[in-house]
Amino acid sequence: MAKAQIRFFDDGIQGILKSPGASSICHSLAVKKAAELSAKNGVEYEVVADPLPSRVRYRAQRPMPIPRERNLTHEQWMADLWPRVGGAPWRPNSGRH
């Protein structure tokens, strides 16, 4: 009985992962995700390309980080910053003692 052999051609796979078609699909998915996050959070997101040697990668991110505020009280932190960093869903077990 003959055994089947599978041979991988790295150059061909790399060509597919870095092709213009794969890049456009990844970019369109990142734009869609950025639109969803913008609608959900009320903050505009931008699409950023991360060049990798092995493949194409895009990600949706906020244009600027949250500015740092000095000398916050606990009440200011809970009212202003806690919801912006994720709030209760970010730490689901924060209510446990």
N, C-alpha and C positions, 0 to 999 in steps of 0.2 A: 504494500500500500504506500503510495507516494504521499509525502508530507508537503503541505502548502508552506511556502516561504513568503514572508512579508518583509519587504525592504523599504526603509524610509529614506527619502531624499531630503536632507536638511535644507538644501538651497531652495527646493521647490516649496517646502512648507514656509520657510522664511519669506519667500516671495509672496505667498498668499497673505501672511500675517502683516506684511508691510505694504501691501498693494493699495492703490488709490481707492478701490472698491471697499476694502476693509476699513480704510481710514474714513471714508465718507459715512459708512454705516455707524462706526463708533462715534463720529462727530454728531450725527443726527440723534443718536440715543442720548448723548450727553446734553444736547440742546433740549431734548424733551424732558430729561431729568431736571435741568436747570429751570425750565418753565414750571414744572410741578412744584419744585422747592420754593420758587418765587411766589407762586399762588398760595402755597401753604403757610409760608412764614412771613410774607409781606416784605421781603427783602430781595432785591435784584441779585441774581447769581450770574456769574460769567463762566464760560467754557474755556478751560486752559488745556493746552496740549502738553503732555509729558513725553518727551522723546526717549524711548527706550531702544537699546540696540537690537532687541529681539522682536518687538512688535509695536503697534501704535496704541497709545492710550490717551484718552481725554477724560477730564473730570470737571464737575460743576462745583464752583466754590464761591464764597462771598468775596466781593472785590477787596474789601479791607477788613482786617481783624477788628474785633470789638475793642474800642479804645479803653485803655486802662484808667481807672478812676482811683484816686488816692484818698486815704482817710475815710473809708466808708464805714458806716455803722452797720450793725447786723440788720436793722430794719430796712436800710437803703439797699443792702445786698439782696434781701429776700424780695423786696418790691420791684427793683429794677433789673438786677443782673441774673438772678436765679431763673426767671422765665426765659431769658435770652440764651442761656447755656444749656437749656433742655428741661429745666424744672423737674417736677416729680417723675415724669416718664424716663428721664435720663438716669435716675437712681431709684428703681422700682422698690427696693427694700429699705429706703430711707425712713419709712414710718415705723419699722420694727425696732424693738428695744432689746 
